[in-house]
Amino acid sequence: MNLFSRSAGVAAATLFMAGSANAASMSYYMDQSNDLADGVNYAKVTISDGAVAGDIDFSVEVLVGAFPTPLGDPFGMQTFSFNYDSALDLPVGNIGADNIVDINPDSWNIVEDKNAGGGFGKFEFQAKGNGSSRTELLTFTISGVVGDTIASYALGKDGGDGEFFAAHIAGYDAGVTGNTSGQFAGSTAVPVPAAVWLFGSGLIMLGGLRRRKASAA
């Protein structure tokens, strides 16, 4: 395979991962709040295939620049809530808190069927820390669940239309609203960078030109 063919293959794979429903990675913004303005990207959730086949990895990043300063110490996320496809619960016990492993910070724990607060409703799982273990980055892995995919965790409760994710974030400046913490939620898909699509489209067009030249030779 020549260099162009390899590059075209990489582009096609990149585009597939960006657009497929069963992509290797899917990212969402939490851009709703009960305390600060809606429509601001306060945190980013990325769900991806794990290093171990069948595992699903979560990464939840607080986008620090979105918060009013000065920030307190500690500042960060104190809880994170998410759902799963109810079909995964059959047979009963196929999924539970014990399937959520490698939590970082390791002092956090998992509770089930908790209200996220802020009017965002209940979620199937909540990763929970405390005031001293707030974090700007939470990671964990879902392991040992039969039949799950990345998309199994990007949906409202019981497959409904509610927000996919919610978080309690605390320790920001109280000068804006008088509060130092709030609830945040969202399910806004992170757009694929335009450069990825332009790169892929350019390679496809070049491939067509090369084929036409080869045919004319």
Buried (B, 14 or more C-beta within 10 A) or exposed (E): EEEEEEBBEEBBEBBEBBEEEEBEBBBBBBBBBBBBEEEBBBBBBBBBBBEEEBBBBBBBBBBBEBBEEEBBEBBBBBBBBBBBBBEBBEEEEBBBEEBBEBBEBEEBEBEEEBBBBBEBBBBBBBBBBEEEBBBBEBBBBBBBBEEBBBBBBBBBBEEEEBBBBBBBBBBBBEEEBEEBBBBBBBBBEBEBEEEBBEBBEEBEEEBEEBEEEEEEE
